[in-house]
């Protein structure tokens, strides 16, 4: 079992949930509303390059470690300053209920 030093959770994140607002024409606009803060450990794990619209783009994925949480939902985002991470999935790495590891993609805001 992995034991993490409490100092490893050094990034303060805003946890943001998606909220749909009617656009008045039958559609909706999605905004993200902060509902909590959490200390976390952010680890970059991969990068992928591709070409889109005659330009090169890249996607950086991260694992974000949190103390166990029961309020995570698909579509959430985490924000640290100007950096935003889209939650793609999560797991309990040791099935002990101590930590949650989130697989995220850094997105442009």
C-alpha positions, 0 to 999 in steps of 0.5 A: 500500500502506498503511503503519501507524505501529507506534504505531497498534497501541495496544490490548492484546487477549486472543484467545479461542477457543470451547471446548465443555464437556458439560452432562451432558444431551447438550448443550454449554456454550460458554466462551471461553478466552484463548490469546494476546495481541496488540497491535491497532488498533480502529476503530468502523465502523458502528452499527445500531439495531433493536427487540427485545422492546419495547426498542431495541437497537443493534449496533456493528461494528468493524474490528480490525487485527492483525499477520498471524496464521494462528491465527484461526478462526470464533467467536473473540472478542477481549477488551479489559478489559470489552469483548468483540468477536465475530470475524465474518470477516477478510482480508489488506487488501493481500495482503502477509501483513503485516496482518489486518483483522478484522470484529467485532461488540461483544457484551455479556458 
